[in-house]
Amino acid sequence: MTRNSLRALLLSSLAVASLSATAALANPAADKCAAGLTPEGKLMHTTVAPHVKPDSDIEKLMRSRLRGLVIGGKLTIKTAEANGQAVGRCLSLLKG
């Protein structure tokens, strides 16, 4: 590949990635849903939301992304379980 074609590929990849992130951030239904969460639920949502893609398995994504909060003491397992379904519903709205 030439240098120009690599540059074009990189720029187009960045453009697609930024559009995907913008679409996830500009989702009124997901925003409204997240606004109704508990403070802990909002923490969970903001931790996982940037990683949601159209083909994401929300449950697996939540487990992998929230594990650090539990281990770090910022979230208890009991609180995570209590908020999990509501947060999962809000996150599923981001899938598009």
N, C-alpha and C positions, 0 to 999 in steps of 0.2 A: 504494500500500500504506500502511496505517496504521502508526503507530509500534509498536503492540502486535503486529501481524502480522509486522513485520520482526524484532522481538525474539524472537518464537516461532520464526521460521525460523532465526535465528542460533543460538538455544539448541539446537534440534533438530539442526542441522548440527554443532555442537560435540559433542553427545552421540554422534552416529554416528561422528565422527572419533575420539573417545576410546575408543569400543568397538572400533573397528578396530585402534587402537594396542594396546589391552589384549589383544586376541585374538592379535596378532602376538607380543607379549611373553610370553604364557602358552601357548607351544607346546612341550611337553616333548620331542617328537621333534626339533624344530629346535634346542632348547637342548642336547640330548645330542649331536647332530651337530656343533654349533659347538664344544662342549667338546673334541672330538677333533682340532680343527684346529691347525696350527702357530701360533706367536705372530703371524706375518705374516698367516696365514689368518684368525685371530681379528680382527686389525685390519681386514682387508678386510670381514669379516662385519659387524662392528659399525658400519662406515662405511655399508654399503649397506642393512642390515636395516631401519632405520626407514622406508625409502622403498619397500619391497616392498608391492605391492597384488595382489589376486587376478588382475588382468589384466596384470601387469607382464611385460615381456620381460626376463628376468633378465640375459641377456648384454648388452643395450643399457644396462640400468640399471647394471651393474657397470662397463662402460666409461666411462659418464658420471660416475659417482660416484668412481671410483678414479683417474681421470686426474689429479686434483689431488694425490693422494698421491705419484704417480710424478713429476709435475713438481716437487713440493716436496721430493723426495729422501727421503721417508719410506718409499718402496717402490720397488724396482727392477722394470723390465719383466720380467726373468727370474723374479723371485720371484712377481710377479703371475700370470704364465703358469703357473708350477709349481703354484700354489695355486688357480688359477681354477676348475678342474672340481670340486674338493672343496667350495670355498666356494659355487659355483653350486648344487650338490646341496643343501647346507644351506639356502640361501636359498629354493630352490624349495619346501621344506617349509613356509615361511611363507605361501605363497600360499593355503593353506587347502584 
